[in-house]
């Protein structure tokens, strides 16, 4: 696979962004995991948690992680498996 092919293949988080915004039920445990793993800095952590609705928090979280790249998205995907296996199984079908 060439470098171009790698760049064009979307990560699970990117492919399912809209579903995740709508369906992540608990954002805070995910944000805590990402903060612990140093994916998010303190300012990002606080900005995400300051979102007024769960969907707004999820949107901020996903946008931050997608912006950081593949490794950050891998960590979020692992955290999603830990926190909501049912949702992840459904999205993986």
Order of alpha helices (4+ residues) and beta strands (2+ residues): alpha-alpha-alpha-alpha-alpha-alpha-alpha-alpha
